[in-house]
Amino acid sequence: MTLKQDVPASTPTGVSPAAACAAASPADGPVGVFDSGLGGLSVLRAVRAQMPDEPLLYVADSRYAPYGERDNAFIVERTLAIGEWLMSQGAKALVVACNTATAESIALVRERLAIPVVGVEPGIKPAATHSQTRVAGVLATQVTLRSERFQALVARHGADCRFICQPGHGLVEAIERCDVDSPPLRELLTRYLEPMLAAGADTLVLGCTHYPFLDATIRDIVGERLTLIDTSIAIARQLERVLDTHGLRARPPASALLPRFCSTSDGAHLRELAARLLGLDAAVERIDIPLRPSTQHEPEAACG
């Protein structure tokens, strides 16, 4: 079963930023949802379910995905650049729907951006609460696992629980290709999960917003031996509290709202996965958010 619990939580061609997201008041602006690629769609789905009246603007930085193997300075600079671009589009709040970006940049982003910022974090607290064997597995990117933020979560909430941490090398790349159940992917997941089961784990933290796409495949591999911890609903509830606190809840629209989807890559995989996950056949705008000077030396990752 899957356990979902609360945890703390270039403009399109020819369209000006003002015209793209004009708003009569700040509350009418969209909530910006950002991920290094496609994983944040799992958070977008939860936000739409929790607050169907909120306009949403999703940015996938797929040109530079995955972030899990980037250096910390690059992650911070990209998160700031995308946050600033979203503000230029009228965003009233930002959800950093990426564990890696949250772990490395959330404090600085909150200082620099003049809008509320909600981050995500692995579900260490609910895993420690749920586990009967006191052994839990964690699948996350290497950057997330080595971050001070993650280590502090384990120290705060998991002192009496053993966490078996496994970097999910290759998983984000597979999902960015819309591969969620191929034989090679199943083999890779099996290699990651079997040591956790052998150690007595009864709970698995999905420590990257991409990983809920692997839910069905993981279930096929482990059956009912692991309870999966996905915190997307908790993120949506935290966003709702933040919007209420700042008086930024949208007024009910006259008709159903569709998210605006943008990608720094060609957007084909974003469109495919949005259709598969959200049931939306939506256009994807290709945007250009340039690298800052301090990151110009970074090589481009393969597009997702």
C-alpha positions in Angstrom: 0.0 0.0 0.0 1.0 3.6 -0.4 1.0 5.9 2.7 0.6 9.6 2.1 1.0 11.7 5.2 1.7 15.3 6.1 5.4 16.3 6.5 6.8 19.9 7.0 6.9 20.9 4.2 11.7 32.8 -22.0 8.5 33.8 -22.6 6.8 32.0 -25.5 7.6 33.5 -28.9 5.6 36.6 -29.6 4.0 36.7 -26.1 5.0 39.3 -23.5 5.3 38.2 -19.8 2.5 40.7 -19.0 0.2 39.2 -21.6 1.1 35.6 -20.8 0.1 35.8 -17.1 -1.7 39.1 -16.6 -3.5 39.2 -13.3 -5.9 41.8 -11.8 -4.5 41.1 -8.4 -1.6 39.0 -6.9 -4.2 36.3 -5.9 -5.2 35.9 -9.6 -1.6 34.9 -10.6 -0.5 31.3 -11.0 1.3 29.1 -8.6 4.6 28.3 -10.1 5.7 24.6 -9.8 9.2 23.8 -10.8 11.2 20.6 -11.1 14.5 19.7 -12.8 12.3 17.7 -15.2 9.1 15.7 -15.1 8.9 14.4 -11.5 7.1 17.5 -10.2 4.1 16.4 -12.1 3.4 14.1 -9.2 3.2 17.3 -7.0 1.2 19.2 -9.6 -1.4 16.4 -9.6 -1.8 16.6 -5.8 -2.1 20.4 -5.9 -4.8 20.3 -8.6 -6.7 17.8 -6.5 -6.4 19.9 -3.3 -7.1 23.3 -4.9 -8.8 22.9 -8.3 -9.4 26.6 -8.6 -5.8 27.6 -8.5 -4.1 28.5 -11.8 -0.8 26.6 -12.2 2.4 27.2 -14.2 4.7 24.2 -14.4 8.4 24.5 -15.5 10.5 21.5 -16.4 14.2 22.3 -16.6 14.7 19.2 -18.7 17.5 20.7 -20.7 19.7 20.4 -17.6 18.1 17.3 -16.0 18.9 15.4 -13.9 20.0 17.7 -11.0 21.1 14.7 -8.9 24.6 14.6 -10.3 25.0 18.4 -10.6 27.2 20.4 -8.2 25.5 22.4 -5.5 26.3 25.9 -7.0 24.7 24.9 -10.3 21.5 23.7 -8.5 21.2 26.9 -6.5 21.7 29.2 -9.5 19.2 27.3 -11.7 16.6 27.3 -8.9 17.0 31.1 -8.5 16.9 31.7 -12.2 13.7 29.7 -12.7 12.1 31.3 -9.7 12.8 34.7 -11.1 11.4 33.7 -14.5 8.2 32.5 -12.8 7.9 35.8 -11.0 8.2 37.6 -14.3 5.2 35.5 -15.4 3.2 36.7 -12.5 3.6 33.7 -10.2 2.3 34.5 -6.7 4.0 31.5 -5.0 6.6 28.9 -5.9 6.6 25.2 -5.2 10.1 23.8 -5.6 8.9 20.3 -6.5 12.3 18.7 -6.5 13.9 17.2 -3.5 17.4 17.9 -4.8 16.7 21.6 -5.5 15.0 21.9 -2.1 17.9 20.3 -0.2 20.5 22.6 -1.8 18.7 25.9 -2.4 15.5 26.4 -0.4 17.0 28.7 2.3 18.7 31.1 -0.2 15.7 31.0 -2.6 13.4 32.1 0.3 15.7 35.0 1.0 16.0 36.2 -2.6 12.5 35.8 -3.9 9.7 38.1 -2.9 7.0 35.4 -3.0 6.2 32.5 -0.7 8.2 29.4 -1.4 7.2 25.8 -0.5 9.8 23.1 -0.7 9.7 19.3 -0.5 11.6 16.8 1.5 11.7 13.0 1.9 9.2 11.5 4.2 11.6 10.5 6.9 9.2 11.4 9.7 6.2 9.4 8.4 8.5 6.4 7.6 9.8 6.4 11.1 6.3 6.6 12.5 5.0 3.8 10.3 7.8 1.2 10.3 7.2 -1.8 12.6 10.6 -3.3 12.0 12.4 0.0 12.6 14.1 -0.5 9.3 13.2 1.7 6.3 14.6 2.1 2.8 15.2 5.5 1.2 15.5 6.0 -2.6 16.8 9.5 -3.4 19.3 11.3 -5.5 22.9 11.4 -4.3 22.7 15.1 -3.8 19.6 14.8 -1.5 21.2 12.0 0.5 24.4 13.9 1.1 22.7 17.2 2.0 22.7 18.7 5.5 18.9 19.0 5.2 18.5 15.3 4.8 20.9 14.4 7.5 19.1 16.7 9.9 15.8 15.0 9.1 17.2 11.6 9.9 18.7 12.9 13.1 15.5 14.7 14.2 12.9 12.0 13.3 14.7 8.7 12.8 17.0 8.3 15.8 15.5 4.9 16.7 15.1 3.7 13.1 17.7 2.4 10.7 17.5 4.0 7.3 19.1 2.1 4.3 19.8 4.9 1.8 20.2 4.0 -1.8 21.1 6.6 -4.5 18.7 6.1 -7.4 21.3 6.3 -10.2 19.5 6.0 -13.5 16.0 6.3 -12.3 15.4 10.0 -13.1 16.9 9.5 -16.5 14.6 6.6 -17.2 11.5 8.5 -16.1 12.6 11.6 -18.2 12.5 9.1 -21.2 9.0 8.1 -20.0 10.3 4.6 -19.2 8.6 3.4 -16.0 8.4 -0.4 -16.5 10.9 -1.7 -19.0 12.9 -4.9 -18.2 16.2 -3.0 -17.7 14.4 -0.6 -15.3 12.9 -3.4 -13.4 16.3 -5.0 -13.1 17.8 -1.8 -11.8 15.0 -1.3 -9.2 15.3 -4.9 -8.1 19.0 -4.4 -7.4 18.2 -1.3 -5.3 15.3 -2.9 -3.4 16.5 -6.4 -2.6 19.2 -5.3 0.0 16.5 -3.3 1.8 14.2 -6.3 2.0 17.1 -8.5 3.1 17.8 -6.1 5.9 14.2 -6.3 7.1 12.8 -3.0 5.8 9.1 -2.7 5.8 8.8 0.9 4.5 10.3 2.7 1.5 10.6 6.5 1.2 10.3 7.8 -2.3 12.8 10.6 -1.9 12.5 12.2 -5.3 9.3 13.6 -6.9 10.1 11.5 -10.0 9.8 8.2 -8.2 6.0 8.0 -7.7 5.9 7.2 -11.4 7.6 3.9 -10.4 4.9 3.0 -7.9 3.3 0.3 -9.9 6.6 -1.3 -10.9 7.9 -1.2 -7.4 4.7 -2.9 -6.2 5.2 -5.7 -8.8 8.7 -6.3 -7.4 8.1 -6.1 -3.7 4.4 -6.9 -3.4 3.0 -5.9 0.1 6.4 -6.2 1.8 7.1 -2.4 1.6 4.8 0.5 2.4 5.6 3.4 0.0 5.9 6.9 1.5 4.9 9.6 -1.0 4.6 13.1 0.4 2.9 14.9 -2.5 -0.4 15.3 -0.7 1.4 16.9 2.3 3.1 19.4 -0.1 -0.3 20.4 -1.5 -1.8 20.9 2.0 1.2 23.0 3.0 0.8 25.1 -0.1 -2.9 25.6 0.7 -1.9 26.8 4.2 0.7 29.2 2.8 -1.7 30.7 0.3 -4.4 31.2 3.0 -1.9 32.8 5.3 -0.8 35.4 2.7 -4.4 36.0 1.3 -3.4 34.6 -2.1 -6.2 32.0 -2.7 -7.6 32.3 -6.2 -11.2 33.1 -6.8 -13.2 30.3 -8.4 -12.9 30.5 -12.2 -15.8 30.6 -14.6 -14.5 27.3 -16.2 -12.1 24.5 -15.4 -8.5 25.6 -15.5 -5.7 23.8 -17.3 -2.1 24.2 -16.1 0.3 26.0 -18.3 3.2 23.7 -19.2 6.7 24.9 -20.1 10.0 23.1 -20.7 13.6 24.2 -21.4 13.8 21.1 -23.7 11.5 20.3 -26.6 8.6 19.3 -24.2 7.7 16.1 -26.0 8.2 13.9 -22.9 6.5 16.4 -20.7 3.5 16.3 -22.9 3.5 12.5 -23.0 3.8 12.1 -19.2 1.2 14.8 -18.5 -1.2 12.9 -20.6 -0.3 9.6 -18.8 -0.3 10.9 -15.3 -2.9 13.8 -15.4 -5.0 12.8 -18.3 -4.3 16.1 -20.0 -3.5 16.5 -23.7 -1.9 19.9 -23.2 0.5 21.9 -25.3 4.0 22.5 -23.9 5.8 25.8 -24.5 9.5 25.6 -25.1 11.2 28.4 -23.1 14.7 29.7 -22.7 16.0 30.5 -19.2 19.7 31.2 -19.7 22.4 29.9 -17.5 23.8 32.6 -15.1 27.4 33.6 -15.7 28.7 31.5 -12.8 27.3 28.3 -14.3 28.2 29.0 -18.0 31.0 26.4 -17.7 28.6 23.6 -16.9 28.1 21.0 -19.7 24.6 20.5 -20.8 23.0 17.2 -19.7 21.1 15.1 -22.2 17.6 16.4 -22.6 14.8 14.5 -20.9 
